[in-house]
């Protein structure tokens, strides 16, 4: 089978899918508290372009300290981003042993974890 040259490599697609969960969570919380992308970066003491690259899958999974900084800037506990970590666990469980999760597996994990998070949200 000839690879589709219009598609990014599988690993790049999986990182982008994985970081889409972080993007969802950041966007959701930014909207709730009325901050811009730049204001979040400034409050977290993180360059806003790094946050943007992270959200768009151009950077690997951030260290826990970065998650803590983002959580603090957004006025939430680091556990707010638990869905982000859970998604990785679910995606890996869907992948074949010894293989990286595919973009489809990341998307399925993302949907499952975010649906669970919505069900657990108080008052909704």
VMD Tcl script that builds the backbone (N, CA, C; Angstrom):
set m [mol new atoms 372]
animate dup $m
set s [atomselect $m all]
$s set {name element resname resid chain x y z} {
  {N N UNK 1 A 0.834 -1.177 0.000}
  {CA C UNK 1 A 0.000 0.000 0.000}
  {C C UNK 1 A 0.880 1.242 0.000}
  {N N UNK 2 A 0.590 2.186 -0.861}
  {CA C UNK 2 A 1.365 3.419 -0.960}
  {C C UNK 2 A 0.867 4.399 0.102}
  {N N UNK 3 A 1.797 4.982 0.915}
  {CA C UNK 3 A 1.354 5.923 1.938}
  {C C UNK 3 A 0.738 7.170 1.324}
  {N N UNK 4 A -0.245 7.711 1.994}
  {CA C UNK 4 A -0.894 8.945 1.555}
  {C C UNK 4 A -0.018 10.110 1.990}
  {N N UNK 5 A 0.638 10.757 1.034}
  {CA C UNK 5 A 1.574 11.831 1.351}
  {C C UNK 5 A 0.878 13.099 1.816}
  {N N UNK 6 A -0.448 13.177 1.700}
  {CA C UNK 6 A -1.162 14.351 2.187}
  {C C UNK 6 A -1.434 14.248 3.685}
  {N N UNK 7 A -1.282 13.053 4.259}
  {CA C UNK 7 A -1.506 12.833 5.689}
  {C C UNK 7 A -0.182 12.919 6.436}
  {N N UNK 8 A -0.175 13.534 7.646}
  {CA C UNK 8 A 1.049 13.513 8.440}
  {C C UNK 8 A 1.327 12.096 8.922}
  {N N UNK 9 A 2.567 11.811 9.332}
  {CA C UNK 9 A 2.884 10.473 9.842}
  {C C UNK 9 A 1.979 10.106 11.016}
  {N N UNK 10 A 1.774 8.796 11.225}
  {CA C UNK 10 A 0.856 8.317 12.265}
  {C C UNK 10 A 1.210 8.868 13.636}
  {N N UNK 11 A 2.489 8.900 13.990}
  {CA C UNK 11 A 2.885 9.401 15.315}
  {C C UNK 11 A 2.484 10.868 15.462}
  {N N UNK 12 A 2.703 11.661 14.425}
  {CA C UNK 12 A 2.320 13.080 14.469}
  {C C UNK 12 A 0.811 13.224 14.614}
  {N N UNK 13 A 0.039 12.399 13.897}
  {CA C UNK 13 A -1.423 12.458 14.028}
  {C C UNK 13 A -1.847 12.095 15.441}
  {N N UNK 14 A -1.190 11.089 16.048}
  {CA C UNK 14 A -1.594 10.672 17.382}
  {C C UNK 14 A -1.266 11.742 18.411}
  {N N UNK 15 A -0.127 12.415 18.288}
  {CA C UNK 15 A 0.211 13.512 19.211}
  {C C UNK 15 A -0.809 14.625 19.073}
  {N N UNK 16 A -1.190 14.956 17.835}
  {CA C UNK 16 A -2.181 16.010 17.631}
  {C C UNK 16 A -3.528 15.620 18.221}
  {N N UNK 17 A -3.929 14.373 18.053}
  {CA C UNK 17 A -5.199 13.928 18.635}
  {C C UNK 17 A -5.139 13.968 20.147}
  {N N UNK 18 A -4.012 13.525 20.700}
  {CA C UNK 18 A -3.836 13.523 22.140}
  {C C UNK 18 A -3.915 14.943 22.691}
  {N N UNK 19 A -3.237 15.875 22.055}
  {CA C UNK 19 A -3.221 17.250 22.538}
  {C C UNK 19 A -4.546 17.957 22.293}
  {N N UNK 20 A -5.402 17.388 21.461}
  {CA C UNK 20 A -6.729 17.968 21.250}
  {C C UNK 20 A -7.534 17.967 22.547}
  {N N UNK 21 A -7.306 16.987 23.410}
  {CA C UNK 21 A -8.009 16.962 24.701}
  {C C UNK 21 A -7.573 18.137 25.558}
  {N N UNK 22 A -6.277 18.407 25.587}
  {CA C UNK 22 A -5.781 19.566 26.332}
  {C C UNK 22 A -6.383 20.837 25.744}
  {N N UNK 23 A -6.426 20.912 24.434}
  {CA C UNK 23 A -7.017 22.071 23.758}
  {C C UNK 23 A -8.471 22.252 24.178}
  {N N UNK 24 A -9.251 21.159 24.190}
  {CA C UNK 24 A -10.653 21.231 24.606}
  {C C UNK 24 A -10.791 21.768 26.029}
  {N N UNK 25 A -9.980 21.204 26.938}
  {CA C UNK 25 A -10.067 21.606 28.336}
  {C C UNK 25 A -9.646 23.056 28.533}
  {N N UNK 26 A -8.571 23.470 27.878}
  {CA C UNK 26 A -8.123 24.862 27.984}
  {C C UNK 26 A -9.168 25.822 27.424}
  {N N UNK 27 A -9.668 25.490 26.241}
  {CA C UNK 27 A -10.653 26.369 25.589}
  {C C UNK 27 A -11.902 26.502 26.448}
  {N N UNK 28 A -12.349 25.374 26.984}
  {CA C UNK 28 A -13.544 25.360 27.825}
  {C C UNK 28 A -13.379 26.284 29.035}
  {N N UNK 29 A -12.254 26.120 29.730}
  {CA C UNK 29 A -12.028 26.902 30.950}
  {C C UNK 29 A -11.755 28.372 30.634}
  {N N UNK 30 A -11.005 28.657 29.569}
  {CA C UNK 30 A -10.745 30.052 29.175}
  {C C UNK 30 A -12.056 30.785 28.918}
  {N N UNK 31 A -12.974 30.110 28.252}
  {CA C UNK 31 A -14.275 30.706 27.948}
  {C C UNK 31 A -15.049 30.980 29.232}
  {N N UNK 32 A -15.014 30.012 30.160}
  {CA C UNK 32 A -15.735 30.173 31.425}
  {C C UNK 32 A -15.269 31.391 32.218}
  {N N UNK 33 A -13.960 31.649 32.220}
  {CA C UNK 33 A -13.437 32.739 33.045}
  {C C UNK 33 A -13.071 33.981 32.244}
  {N N UNK 34 A -13.229 33.932 30.925}
  {CA C UNK 34 A -13.047 35.113 30.088}
  {C C UNK 34 A -11.605 35.550 29.880}
  {N N UNK 35 A -10.681 34.599 29.780}
  {CA C UNK 35 A -9.288 34.939 29.515}
  {C C UNK 35 A -8.944 34.659 28.058}
  {N N UNK 36 A -8.003 35.433 27.542}
  {CA C UNK 36 A -7.477 35.171 26.201}
  {C C UNK 36 A -6.342 34.153 26.316}
  {N N UNK 37 A -5.950 33.638 25.190}
  {CA C UNK 37 A -4.832 32.689 25.124}
  {C C UNK 37 A -3.567 33.340 25.703}
  {N N UNK 38 A -3.305 34.576 25.337}
  {CA C UNK 38 A -2.128 35.288 25.817}
  {C C UNK 38 A -2.180 35.494 27.325}
  {N N UNK 39 A -3.360 35.812 27.855}
  {CA C UNK 39 A -3.505 36.016 29.293}
  {C C UNK 39 A -3.258 34.726 30.072}
  {N N UNK 40 A -3.688 33.599 29.528}
  {CA C UNK 40 A -3.438 32.313 30.180}
  {C C UNK 40 A -1.934 32.058 30.239}
  {N N UNK 41 A -1.241 32.248 29.130}
  {CA C UNK 41 A 0.213 32.057 29.104}
  {C C UNK 41 A 0.916 32.962 30.097}
  {N N UNK 42 A 0.507 34.217 30.130}
  {CA C UNK 42 A 1.119 35.174 31.060}
  {C C UNK 42 A 0.870 34.767 32.517}
  {N N UNK 43 A -0.362 34.412 32.841}
  {CA C UNK 43 A -0.704 34.016 34.208}
  {C C UNK 43 A 0.002 32.724 34.625}
  {N N UNK 44 A 0.246 31.845 33.663}
  {CA C UNK 44 A 0.907 30.569 33.947}
  {C C UNK 44 A 2.435 30.697 33.921}
  {N N UNK 45 A 2.927 31.881 33.524}
  {CA C UNK 45 A 4.369 32.099 33.371}
  {C C UNK 45 A 4.955 31.139 32.342}
  {N N UNK 46 A 4.181 30.959 31.280}
  {CA C UNK 46 A 4.582 30.099 30.162}
  {C C UNK 46 A 4.399 30.929 28.896}
  {N N UNK 47 A 5.354 30.866 28.010}
  {CA C UNK 47 A 5.231 31.588 26.750}
  {C C UNK 47 A 3.969 31.123 26.027}
  {N N UNK 48 A 3.117 32.063 25.648}
  {CA C UNK 48 A 1.845 31.683 25.013}
  {C C UNK 48 A 2.047 30.928 23.710}
  {N N UNK 49 A 3.164 31.135 23.029}
  {CA C UNK 49 A 3.394 30.380 21.790}
  {C C UNK 49 A 3.697 28.910 22.112}
  {N N UNK 50 A 4.333 28.633 23.263}
  {CA C UNK 50 A 4.548 27.244 23.685}
  {C C UNK 50 A 3.196 26.580 23.945}
  {N N UNK 51 A 2.301 27.285 24.645}
  {CA C UNK 51 A 0.973 26.740 24.926}
  {C C UNK 51 A 0.246 26.451 23.621}
  {N N UNK 52 A 0.351 27.364 22.673}
  {CA C UNK 52 A -0.296 27.169 21.373}
  {C C UNK 52 A 0.266 25.942 20.659}
  {N N UNK 53 A 1.585 25.806 20.641}
  {CA C UNK 53 A 2.206 24.643 19.980}
  {C C UNK 53 A 1.823 23.346 20.687}
  {N N UNK 54 A 1.727 23.399 22.007}
  {CA C UNK 54 A 1.308 22.238 22.783}
  {C C UNK 54 A -0.115 21.844 22.414}
  {N N UNK 55 A -1.011 22.821 22.385}
  {CA C UNK 55 A -2.419 22.573 22.069}
  {C C UNK 55 A -2.592 21.986 20.676}
  {N N UNK 56 A -1.750 22.386 19.742}
  {CA C UNK 56 A -1.896 21.949 18.359}
  {C C UNK 56 A -1.051 20.728 18.017}
  {N N UNK 57 A -0.495 20.074 19.040}
  {CA C UNK 57 A 0.231 18.838 18.806}
  {C C UNK 57 A 1.626 19.012 18.272}
  {N N UNK 58 A 2.162 20.218 18.366}
  {CA C UNK 58 A 3.509 20.459 17.881}
  {C C UNK 58 A 4.547 20.238 18.981}
  {N N UNK 59 A 4.082 19.962 20.188}
  {CA C UNK 59 A 4.947 19.661 21.330}
  {C C UNK 59 A 4.450 18.373 21.969}
  {N N UNK 60 A 5.354 17.609 22.590}
  {CA C UNK 60 A 4.923 16.373 23.240}
  {C C UNK 60 A 4.150 16.657 24.526}
  {N N UNK 61 A 3.707 15.604 25.175}
  {CA C UNK 61 A 2.984 15.701 26.435}
  {C C UNK 61 A 3.755 16.592 27.403}
  {N N UNK 62 A 3.086 17.579 28.007}
  {CA C UNK 62 A 3.805 18.490 28.907}
  {C C UNK 62 A 4.128 17.821 30.238}
  {N N UNK 63 A 5.193 18.298 30.903}
  {CA C UNK 63 A 5.487 17.768 32.233}
  {C C UNK 63 A 4.417 18.203 33.229}
  {N N UNK 64 A 4.350 17.496 34.350}
  {CA C UNK 64 A 3.336 17.798 35.362}
  {C C UNK 64 A 3.446 19.248 35.859}
  {N N UNK 65 A 4.664 19.784 35.931}
  {CA C UNK 65 A 4.817 21.172 36.395}
  {C C UNK 65 A 4.098 22.148 35.458}
  {N N UNK 66 A 4.129 21.880 34.174}
  {CA C UNK 66 A 3.421 22.742 33.211}
  {C C UNK 66 A 1.914 22.635 33.422}
  {N N UNK 67 A 1.432 21.422 33.656}
  {CA C UNK 67 A 0.002 21.234 33.939}
  {C C UNK 67 A -0.376 22.006 35.196}
  {N N UNK 68 A 0.474 21.954 36.222}
  {CA C UNK 68 A 0.200 22.692 37.461}
  {C C UNK 68 A 0.148 24.189 37.206}
  {N N UNK 69 A 1.064 24.710 36.394}
  {CA C UNK 69 A 1.081 26.142 36.076}
  {C C UNK 69 A -0.191 26.546 35.325}
  {N N UNK 70 A -0.588 25.739 34.358}
  {CA C UNK 70 A -1.812 26.036 33.600}
  {C C UNK 70 A -3.034 25.981 34.510}
  {N N UNK 71 A -3.099 24.978 35.366}
  {CA C UNK 71 A -4.228 24.850 36.291}
  {C C UNK 71 A -4.310 26.067 37.202}
  {N N UNK 72 A -3.181 26.489 37.733}
  {CA C UNK 72 A -3.154 27.658 38.608}
  {C C UNK 72 A -3.647 28.901 37.865}
  {N N UNK 73 A -3.171 29.092 36.637}
  {CA C UNK 73 A -3.575 30.256 35.841}
  {C C UNK 73 A -5.070 30.253 35.543}
  {N N UNK 74 A -5.642 29.049 35.421}
  {CA C UNK 74 A -7.061 28.922 35.087}
  {C C UNK 74 A -7.951 28.816 36.327}
  {N N UNK 75 A -7.324 28.849 37.511}
  {CA C UNK 75 A -8.098 28.801 38.745}
  {C C UNK 75 A -8.737 27.460 39.023}
  {N N UNK 76 A -8.064 26.394 38.610}
  {CA C UNK 76 A -8.568 25.038 38.852}
  {C C UNK 76 A -7.451 24.211 39.470}
  {N N UNK 77 A -7.818 23.077 40.020}
  {CA C UNK 77 A -6.830 22.128 40.534}
  {C C UNK 77 A -6.228 21.364 39.351}
  {N N UNK 78 A -5.001 20.877 39.488}
  {CA C UNK 78 A -4.407 20.085 38.400}
  {C C UNK 78 A -5.268 18.889 37.999}
  {N N UNK 79 A -6.104 18.394 38.908}
  {CA C UNK 79 A -6.983 17.258 38.595}
  {C C UNK 79 A -7.969 17.601 37.477}
  {N N UNK 80 A -8.197 18.899 37.246}
  {CA C UNK 80 A -9.056 19.321 36.140}
  {C C UNK 80 A -8.561 18.687 34.835}
  {N N UNK 81 A -7.248 18.534 34.746}
  {CA C UNK 81 A -6.648 17.976 33.542}
  {C C UNK 81 A -6.526 16.455 33.610}
  {N N UNK 82 A -7.190 15.853 34.594}
  {CA C UNK 82 A -7.161 14.401 34.735}
  {C C UNK 82 A -7.632 13.721 33.449}
  {N N UNK 83 A -8.601 14.319 32.800}
  {CA C UNK 83 A -9.095 13.741 31.543}
  {C C UNK 83 A -7.970 13.615 30.523}
  {N N UNK 84 A -7.077 14.556 30.548}
  {CA C UNK 84 A -5.943 14.544 29.627}
  {C C UNK 84 A -5.073 13.311 29.864}
  {N N UNK 85 A -4.775 13.058 31.137}
  {CA C UNK 85 A -3.967 11.879 31.468}
  {C C UNK 85 A -4.750 10.583 31.236}
  {N N UNK 86 A -6.036 10.594 31.588}
  {CA C UNK 86 A -6.866 9.402 31.396}
  {C C UNK 86 A -6.956 9.009 29.931}
  {N N UNK 87 A -6.999 10.008 29.063}
  {CA C UNK 87 A -7.124 9.716 27.649}
  {C C UNK 87 A -5.913 8.927 27.151}
  {N N UNK 88 A -4.734 9.283 27.653}
  {CA C UNK 88 A -3.540 8.555 27.231}
  {C C UNK 88 A -3.649 7.091 27.647}
  {N N UNK 89 A -4.107 6.857 28.863}
  {CA C UNK 89 A -4.249 5.487 29.363}
  {C C UNK 89 A -5.246 4.704 28.501}
  {N N UNK 90 A -6.383 5.321 28.175}
  {CA C UNK 90 A -7.403 4.648 27.368}
  {C C UNK 90 A -6.882 4.381 25.962}
  {N N UNK 91 A -6.240 5.367 25.351}
  {CA C UNK 91 A -5.734 5.190 23.984}
  {C C UNK 91 A -4.703 4.066 23.923}
  {N N UNK 92 A -3.827 4.015 24.918}
  {CA C UNK 92 A -2.816 2.955 24.935}
  {C C UNK 92 A -3.482 1.592 25.099}
  {N N UNK 93 A -4.548 1.543 25.906}
  {CA C UNK 93 A -5.239 0.258 26.094}
  {C C UNK 93 A -5.934 -0.199 24.806}
  {N N UNK 94 A -6.280 0.725 23.930}
  {CA C UNK 94 A -6.927 0.380 22.667}
  {C C UNK 94 A -5.931 -0.070 21.593}
  {N N UNK 95 A -4.683 0.336 21.760}
  {CA C UNK 95 A -3.662 0.027 20.749}
  {C C UNK 95 A -3.205 -1.427 20.846}
  {N N UNK 96 A -2.713 -1.918 19.749}
  {CA C UNK 96 A -2.123 -3.261 19.734}
  {C C UNK 96 A -0.883 -3.251 20.625}
  {N N UNK 97 A -0.601 -4.358 21.292}
  {CA C UNK 97 A 0.579 -4.417 22.169}
  {C C UNK 97 A 1.849 -3.982 21.440}
  {N N UNK 98 A 2.581 -3.076 22.086}
  {CA C UNK 98 A 3.838 -2.598 21.523}
  {C C UNK 98 A 3.709 -1.578 20.412}
  {N N UNK 99 A 2.486 -1.149 20.111}
  {CA C UNK 99 A 2.265 -0.179 19.023}
  {C C UNK 99 A 1.766 1.140 19.593}
  {N N UNK 100 A 2.054 2.217 18.899}
  {CA C UNK 100 A 1.518 3.534 19.256}
  {C C UNK 100 A 0.031 3.550 18.912}
  {N N UNK 101 A -0.804 4.211 19.729}
  {CA C UNK 101 A -2.215 4.338 19.359}
  {C C UNK 101 A -2.368 5.096 18.042}
  {N N UNK 102 A -3.340 4.692 17.260}
  {CA C UNK 102 A -3.624 5.387 16.002}
  {C C UNK 102 A -4.425 6.649 16.292}
  {N N UNK 103 A -4.559 7.508 15.300}
  {CA C UNK 103 A -5.352 8.726 15.451}
  {C C UNK 103 A -6.805 8.382 15.799}
  {N N UNK 104 A -7.322 7.305 15.216}
  {CA C UNK 104 A -8.700 6.882 15.509}
  {C C UNK 104 A -8.817 6.434 16.965}
  {N N UNK 105 A -7.818 5.723 17.460}
  {CA C UNK 105 A -7.846 5.281 18.856}
  {C C UNK 105 A -7.749 6.474 19.816}
  {N N UNK 106 A -6.923 7.467 19.470}
  {CA C UNK 106 A -6.858 8.682 20.290}
  {C C UNK 106 A -8.215 9.382 20.293}
  {N N UNK 107 A -8.835 9.473 19.137}
  {CA C UNK 107 A -10.135 10.151 19.047}
  {C C UNK 107 A -11.190 9.408 19.870}
  {N N UNK 108 A -11.188 8.082 19.814}
  {CA C UNK 108 A -12.149 7.300 20.597}
  {C C UNK 108 A -11.903 7.496 22.095}
  {N N UNK 109 A -10.645 7.510 22.492}
  {CA C UNK 109 A -10.301 7.726 23.902}
  {C C UNK 109 A -10.728 9.120 24.345}
  {N N UNK 110 A -10.501 10.089 23.491}
  {CA C UNK 110 A -10.880 11.472 23.798}
  {C C UNK 110 A -12.383 11.580 24.019}
  {N N UNK 111 A -13.151 11.001 23.120}
  {CA C UNK 111 A -14.612 11.062 23.234}
  {C C UNK 111 A -15.093 10.360 24.500}
  {N N UNK 112 A -14.525 9.196 24.806}
  {CA C UNK 112 A -14.946 8.433 25.980}
  {C C UNK 112 A -14.631 9.182 27.269}
  {N N UNK 113 A -13.442 9.724 27.365}
  {CA C UNK 113 A -13.030 10.412 28.598}
  {C C UNK 113 A -13.799 11.711 28.777}
  {N N UNK 114 A -13.951 12.488 27.718}
  {CA C UNK 114 A -14.685 13.752 27.851}
  {C C UNK 114 A -16.164 13.507 28.152}
  {N N UNK 115 A -16.736 12.441 27.610}
  {CA C UNK 115 A -18.137 12.104 27.920}
  {C C UNK 115 A -18.271 11.740 29.393}
  {N N UNK 116 A -17.328 10.997 29.917}
  {CA C UNK 116 A -17.325 10.638 31.329}
  {C C UNK 116 A -17.182 11.880 32.195}
  {N N UNK 117 A -16.302 12.788 31.787}
  {CA C UNK 117 A -16.087 14.030 32.528}
  {C C UNK 117 A -17.375 14.860 32.560}
  {N N UNK 118 A -18.074 14.943 31.437}
  {CA C UNK 118 A -19.337 15.690 31.385}
  {C C UNK 118 A -20.378 15.073 32.293}
  {N N UNK 119 A -20.424 13.739 32.363}
  {CA C UNK 119 A -21.388 13.054 33.234}
  {C C UNK 119 A -21.090 13.299 34.698}
  {N N UNK 120 A -19.796 13.438 35.037}
  {CA C UNK 120 A -19.388 13.628 36.416}
  {C C UNK 120 A -19.500 15.082 36.872}
  {N N UNK 121 A -19.697 16.016 35.937}
  {CA C UNK 121 A -19.740 17.439 36.291}
  {C C UNK 121 A -20.957 17.733 37.163}
  {N N UNK 122 A -20.743 18.431 38.293}
  {CA C UNK 122 A -21.864 18.733 39.172}
  {C C UNK 122 A -22.821 19.729 38.533}
  {N N UNK 123 A -24.099 19.519 38.765}
  {CA C UNK 123 A -25.123 20.468 38.315}
  {C C UNK 123 A -25.393 20.464 36.833}
  {N N UNK 124 A -24.902 19.495 36.114}
  {CA C UNK 124 A -25.158 19.468 34.665}
  {C C UNK 124 A -25.998 18.287 34.316}
}
mol reanalyze $m
mol bondsrecalc $m
mol representation Tube
mol addrep $m
